[in-house]
Amino acid sequence: SIMELAKARRQLIMTEDPLSEKAIRVNTHSGRGMEACGNFLKALEKSQRDLRLRPANREYRQTFSINYKNLFRGGTRHYRVDILEAGVSMHQHPVVVANGEEYELSGDAMSNSEILKEVWSELLATLDELPVRGAGVAAKPGAKIHRAKVVQALDNLDTAWANFEKAYITELMKVQQRARGLVAQAVECEQRLSALEARHSE
């Protein structure tokens, strides 16, 4: 399972990050890049299940709106490419646009984004240390060390992912609520103006 994950990691398409001297990030914008990333996230979940790793608590999803509840399945990990993209690139786009208005994301969302970005990079680096060819991890010297590092990296990622998902989706719901409030205010103002115009025309 770990070896399958390491192979899936090799299939990720990397691209330059214009705001980072390290200049590496997963490409999720092209069709091939998104597909490879989706396959990797599926392999990630499979490895965690096969290793019987306990998922981080996701009871916070019970507070999600119905639309977001439909996107996330109960307490399962359910990693999504769009959540990953938001998490690792939030430093480039620290705002959310709704109805043409920009809303700055909270410090909580930003800090959890930084943590997710860090542990994501650590996981990829850990997988890069694994040999892909041969009989597998168990047949290689130091296999137990590799396995322990991978398990720790997987646990760290799942915790950071859940924390970011909670902060980010909660933030999106607040933004959408504020945006709906602005639309309602605009409609109310328009109705008042129309009423005033009707009175003056009498």
C-alpha positions as CSV (number, residue, x, y, z in Angstrom):
1,S,0.0,0.0,0.0
2,I,2.8,2.4,0.9
3,M,4.6,1.4,-2.4
4,E,1.4,2.1,-4.4
5,L,1.3,5.5,-2.7
6,A,4.9,6.2,-3.6
7,K,4.2,5.2,-7.2
8,A,1.2,7.5,-7.3
9,R,3.4,10.3,-5.9
10,R,5.7,9.9,-8.9
11,Q,2.8,10.5,-11.2
12,L,2.0,13.9,-9.7
13,I,2.8,16.7,-12.2
14,M,4.9,19.4,-10.6
15,T,5.1,23.0,-11.7
16,E,6.9,26.2,-10.7
17,D,5.6,28.3,-7.9
18,P,6.3,32.0,-8.9
19,L,6.2,33.1,-5.2
20,S,8.5,30.5,-3.9
21,E,12.3,30.1,-4.3
22,K,11.8,26.3,-4.0
23,A,9.6,26.6,-7.1
24,I,7.7,23.3,-6.6
25,R,4.0,22.7,-6.3
26,V,1.5,20.2,-7.5
27,N,-0.1,21.2,-10.8
28,T,-3.9,21.1,-10.4
29,H,-4.8,23.5,-13.2
30,S,-4.3,21.3,-16.2
31,G,-6.5,18.3,-17.0
32,R,-3.7,15.8,-16.6
33,G,-2.4,17.5,-13.4
34,M,-5.8,17.4,-11.8
35,E,-6.4,13.8,-12.7
36,A,-3.0,12.8,-11.4
37,C,-3.6,14.7,-8.1
38,G,-7.0,13.1,-7.8
39,N,-5.5,9.7,-8.2
40,F,-2.9,10.4,-5.6
41,L,-5.5,11.6,-3.1
42,K,-7.4,8.3,-3.7
43,A,-4.2,6.3,-3.1
44,L,-3.6,8.4,0.0
45,E,-7.0,7.5,1.5
46,K,-6.5,3.8,0.5
47,S,-3.1,3.7,2.2
48,Q,-4.5,5.1,5.4
49,R,-7.3,2.6,5.4
50,D,-5.0,-0.3,4.7
51,L,-2.7,0.8,7.5
52,R,-5.7,1.2,9.7
53,L,-4.9,4.7,10.6
54,R,-7.7,6.5,12.6
55,P,-9.0,9.5,10.7
56,A,-9.0,12.9,12.4
57,N,-12.3,14.0,14.0
58,R,-14.6,15.5,11.4
59,E,-17.7,16.1,13.5
60,Y,-17.5,19.8,12.6
61,R,-19.1,18.8,9.2
62,Q,-22.4,18.6,11.1
63,T,-22.4,22.4,11.2
64,F,-21.9,22.7,7.4
65,S,-24.7,24.0,5.2
66,I,-26.6,21.4,3.2
67,N,-24.6,22.1,0.1
68,Y,-21.3,21.5,1.8
69,K,-22.6,18.4,3.6
70,N,-23.4,17.0,0.1
71,L,-19.8,17.5,-0.9
72,F,-18.3,15.8,2.2
73,R,-19.3,12.3,3.4
74,G,-19.8,12.2,7.1
75,G,-16.6,11.4,9.1
76,T,-14.6,9.9,6.2
77,R,-11.5,11.7,5.0
78,H,-12.8,12.5,1.5
79,Y,-9.8,14.4,0.3
80,R,-10.7,16.8,-2.6
81,V,-8.3,18.4,-5.1
82,D,-10.0,21.8,-4.6
83,I,-9.4,21.8,-0.9
84,L,-5.8,20.9,-1.4
85,E,-5.4,23.7,-4.0
86,A,-6.9,26.2,-1.7
87,G,-4.8,25.1,1.2
88,V,-1.4,25.1,-0.5
89,S,-2.0,28.3,-2.5
90,M,-3.8,30.5,-0.1
91,H,-0.7,32.6,0.4
92,Q,-1.1,33.7,-3.2
93,H,-4.9,34.4,-3.0
94,P,-5.8,35.4,0.6
95,V,-9.2,36.6,-0.5
96,V,-12.6,35.1,-1.5
97,V,-14.7,36.8,-4.2
98,A,-18.5,36.6,-3.9
99,N,-20.9,38.7,-6.0
100,G,-18.0,40.8,-7.2
101,E,-16.9,41.7,-3.7
102,E,-13.5,40.6,-2.1
103,Y,-13.5,39.2,1.4
104,E,-10.2,38.8,3.2
105,L,-9.8,35.4,4.8
106,S,-9.3,35.2,8.6
107,G,-6.0,34.5,10.4
108,D,-7.3,31.1,11.4
109,A,-7.8,30.0,7.9
110,M,-4.4,31.4,6.8
111,S,-2.5,29.8,9.7
112,N,-4.1,26.4,9.0
113,S,-3.3,26.8,5.4
114,E,0.4,27.3,6.2
115,I,0.4,24.2,8.4
116,L,-1.3,22.1,5.7
117,K,1.2,23.4,3.1
118,E,4.1,22.4,5.3
119,V,2.9,18.9,6.2
120,W,1.9,18.3,2.6
121,S,5.5,19.1,1.5
122,E,6.9,16.9,4.2
123,L,4.7,14.0,3.1
124,L,5.9,14.3,-0.5
125,A,9.5,14.5,0.6
126,T,9.0,11.4,2.7
127,L,7.5,9.5,-0.2
128,D,10.4,10.6,-2.4
129,E,12.8,8.8,-0.1
130,L,11.1,5.4,-0.7
131,P,12.4,3.1,-3.4
132,V,9.8,2.4,-6.1
133,R,11.3,-0.5,-7.8
134,G,12.2,-3.9,-6.4
135,A,10.3,-6.2,-4.0
136,G,8.9,-3.4,-1.9
137,V,9.6,-1.5,1.2
138,A,9.7,-4.5,3.4
139,A,12.5,-6.0,1.4
140,K,14.8,-3.0,1.7
141,P,17.2,-2.1,4.5
142,G,15.7,0.5,6.8
143,A,12.1,-0.4,5.8
144,K,10.7,-0.1,9.3
145,I,12.2,3.4,9.6
146,H,10.6,4.4,6.2
147,R,7.3,2.9,7.3
148,A,7.3,4.8,10.6
149,K,8.1,8.1,8.8
150,V,5.3,7.5,6.3
151,V,2.8,6.7,8.9
152,Q,3.7,9.8,10.9
153,A,3.5,11.9,7.8
154,L,0.1,10.5,6.9
155,D,-1.2,11.2,10.4
156,N,0.2,14.7,10.4
157,L,-1.4,15.4,7.0
158,D,-4.8,14.1,8.0
159,T,-4.9,16.3,11.1
160,A,-3.8,19.4,9.2
161,W,-6.2,18.7,6.4
162,A,-9.2,18.4,8.7
163,N,-8.2,21.6,10.6
164,F,-7.9,23.5,7.3
165,E,-11.1,22.1,5.9
166,K,-13.0,23.2,9.0
167,A,-11.5,26.7,9.0
168,Y,-11.8,27.2,5.2
169,I,-15.4,25.9,4.7
170,T,-16.5,27.8,7.8
171,E,-15.0,30.9,6.3
172,L,-16.7,30.3,2.9
173,M,-20.1,29.9,4.6
174,K,-19.6,33.2,6.5
175,V,-18.6,35.0,3.2
176,Q,-21.6,33.6,1.4
177,Q,-23.9,34.7,4.2
178,R,-22.4,38.2,4.2
179,A,-22.8,38.3,0.4
180,R,-26.4,37.2,0.6
181,G,-27.0,39.9,3.1
182,L,-25.5,42.5,0.8
183,V,-27.7,41.3,-2.0
184,A,-30.8,41.4,0.2
185,Q,-29.9,45.0,1.2
186,A,-29.5,46.0,-2.4
187,V,-32.9,44.5,-3.3
188,E,-34.5,46.3,-0.3
189,C,-32.9,49.6,-1.4
190,E,-34.1,49.1,-4.9
191,Q,-37.6,48.4,-3.7
192,R,-37.6,51.6,-1.6
193,L,-36.4,53.7,-4.5
194,S,-39.0,52.2,-6.7
195,A,-41.7,53.0,-4.1
196,L,-40.4,56.6,-3.8
197,E,-40.4,57.1,-7.6
198,A,-44.0,55.8,-7.7
199,R,-45.1,58.2,-5.0
200,H,-43.5,61.2,-6.8
201,S,-45.1,60.2,-10.1
202,E,-48.6,60.3,-8.6
